[in-house]
Amino acid sequence: MKRSTRAVTSWRAQVKCLVDDGLILVTGAAGQLGSVERTVTGLLLDRGFRVRAMVRREDERAVSLRAAGAQVVVGDLLEPGDVYRVVRGCGRVYFGMSVSAGYLEATVTMAAVAREAGVNALVNMSQMTVSEMSIQNTTPSHHQRQHWLSEQALAWSGLPVVTIRPTMFLESFLQLAAPSVRNRDRIELPFGRGKTSPVSAADVAQVVAAALADPVPHLGRIYELTGPQSQDLDGIAREFSDALNREVT
Ligand SMILES: NC(=O)c1ccc[n+]([C@@H]2O[C@H](COP(=O)([O-])OP(=O)(O)OC[C@H]3O[C@@H](n4cnc5c(N)ncnc54)[C@H](OP(=O)(O)O)[C@@H]3O)[C@@H](O)[C@H]2O)c1
């Protein structure tokens, strides 16, 4: 766990007490199966918070969020007017969306709106890869750069931010690995000799929900979330072999 030094003292002095901030906004709330955002919405509702769940379209996922008790709003994170409409009235905001070409634009739009709307805490979903990046050491991955630049922009914004940097979600890893394990008893993923330590999206959601429920102790902090051990694909293949009782390489 790291603490970002800049801007911590200025807003900590300003944010005296966040008791009732009204609604909590969760973006990307429709998510996919096992998604962090859907789980966060459920955890907050279970704790009695009022949650505004932002979705991109009205579909069965929106219906199920509404049935769970969330106030569902439809909008596009790339449209400033939409973002203002969904953020207004929310003291705390979770910001996350699929990494795509407009990710940085969406982050900057959210930052501009959150400043204007006077948001008291913004929990930003980032990635563990950002921990290894700097001006002299970025990455050829456009997606990972979007996250690094997004964190930079949020730091400049002066907003009270909590940064979540998970490794790959276990659920995403399993989804990607499953077809070749099922059909060829092999994990065929482009990791080379690299190591990874997938973390459960359910665990990440618990951390996000805790930060949203009581943000003050977490403001300015960066939480790096990993699974229990970092290993290469050979190590992970051994775990698959043990679990499936057949050899997976
Ligand atoms: N997946 C991982 O292994 C992993 C690991 C570490 C960090 N993260 C981070 O977690 C975040 C979410 O990733 P994910 O893989 O969980 O994403 P995801 O489930 O694919 O997307 C989350 C949500 O973003 C919504 N969305 C996309 N573009 C939008 C827009 N323009 N306006 C409004 N909503 C929009 C999607 O809506 P629709 O469902 O309608 O498309 C979806 O519900 C990202 O920042 C990612 O870097 C992910």
The ligand as a MOL file (V3000), in Angstrom:
LIG
                    3D

  0  0  0     0  0            999 V3000
M  V30 BEGIN CTAB
M  V30 COUNTS 48 52 0 0 0
M  V30 BEGIN ATOM
M  V30 1 N -10.8540 -7.2830 -15.9810 0
M  V30 2 C -9.7070 -7.3200 -15.3210 0
M  V30 3 O -9.0130 -8.3680 -15.2220 0
M  V30 4 C -9.1910 -6.0660 -14.6510 0
M  V30 5 C -8.0460 -6.1460 -13.8230 0
M  V30 6 C -7.5730 -4.9910 -13.2040 0
M  V30 7 C -8.2380 -3.7920 -13.3950 0
M  V30 8 N -9.3420 -3.7480 -14.1920 0 CHG=1
M  V30 9 C -9.9910 -2.4720 -14.4100 0
M  V30 10 O -11.3680 -2.5230 -14.0270 0
M  V30 11 C -12.1180 -1.6370 -14.8500 0
M  V30 12 C -13.3030 -2.3660 -15.4340 0
M  V30 13 O -12.8050 -3.4180 -16.2120 0
M  V30 14 P -13.7110 -4.6720 -16.5840 0
M  V30 15 O -12.8820 -5.5890 -17.3700 0
M  V30 16 O -14.3680 -5.1490 -15.3500 0 CHG=-1
M  V30 17 O -14.7270 -3.9040 -17.5510 0
M  V30 18 P -16.1540 -4.3180 -18.1120 0
M  V30 19 O -16.8890 -5.2130 -17.1810 0
M  V30 20 O -15.9540 -4.6850 -19.5330 0
M  V30 21 O -16.8320 -2.8620 -18.1600 0
M  V30 22 C -17.3870 -2.2240 -17.0720 0
M  V30 23 C -18.5550 -1.4110 -17.5570 0
M  V30 24 O -18.1410 -0.2330 -18.2790 0
M  V30 25 C -19.2660 0.1070 -19.0820 0
M  V30 26 N -18.9010 1.0990 -20.0890 0
M  V30 27 C -18.0090 0.9740 -21.0930 0
M  V30 28 N -17.9610 2.1040 -21.8290 0
M  V30 29 C -18.8630 2.9700 -21.2800 0
M  V30 30 C -19.2890 4.2800 -21.5860 0
M  V30 31 N -18.7690 4.9780 -22.6120 0
M  V30 32 N -20.2440 4.8450 -20.8230 0
M  V30 33 C -20.7950 4.1820 -19.7760 0
M  V30 34 N -20.4180 2.9340 -19.4190 0
M  V30 35 C -19.4670 2.3300 -20.1700 0
M  V30 36 C -19.6720 -1.2180 -19.6800 0
M  V30 37 O -21.0060 -1.1290 -20.1620 0
M  V30 38 P -21.6170 -2.3110 -21.0920 0
M  V30 39 O -21.6500 -3.5480 -20.2240 0
M  V30 40 O -22.9710 -1.8060 -21.4320 0
M  V30 41 O -20.6930 -2.4380 -22.2480 0
M  V30 42 C -19.5200 -2.1470 -18.4980 0
M  V30 43 O -20.7490 -2.3020 -17.8220 0
M  V30 44 C -11.1390 -1.0850 -15.8910 0
M  V30 45 O -10.6760 0.1450 -15.4610 0
M  V30 46 C -10.0050 -2.1130 -15.8740 0
M  V30 47 O -8.7600 -1.6250 -16.2740 0
M  V30 48 C -9.8420 -4.8480 -14.8110 0
M  V30 END ATOM
M  V30 BEGIN BOND
M  V30 1 1 1 2
M  V30 2 2 2 3
M  V30 3 1 2 4
M  V30 4 1 4 5
M  V30 5 2 4 48
M  V30 6 2 5 6
M  V30 7 1 6 7
M  V30 8 2 7 8
M  V30 9 1 8 9
M  V30 10 1 8 48
M  V30 11 1 9 10
M  V30 12 1 9 46
M  V30 13 1 10 11
M  V30 14 1 11 12
M  V30 15 1 11 44
M  V30 16 1 12 13
M  V30 17 1 13 14
M  V30 18 2 14 15
M  V30 19 1 14 16
M  V30 20 1 14 17
M  V30 21 1 17 18
M  V30 22 2 18 19
M  V30 23 1 18 20
M  V30 24 1 18 21
M  V30 25 1 21 22
M  V30 26 1 22 23
M  V30 27 1 23 24
M  V30 28 1 23 42
M  V30 29 1 24 25
M  V30 30 1 25 26
M  V30 31 1 25 36
M  V30 32 1 26 27
M  V30 33 1 26 35
M  V30 34 2 27 28
M  V30 35 1 28 29
M  V30 36 1 29 30
M  V30 37 2 29 35
M  V30 38 1 30 31
M  V30 39 2 30 32
M  V30 40 1 32 33
M  V30 41 2 33 34
M  V30 42 1 34 35
M  V30 43 1 36 37
M  V30 44 1 36 42
M  V30 45 1 37 38
M  V30 46 2 38 39
M  V30 47 1 38 40
M  V30 48 1 38 41
M  V30 49 1 42 43
M  V30 50 1 44 45
M  V30 51 1 44 46
M  V30 52 1 46 47
M  V30 END BOND
M  V30 END CTAB
M  END
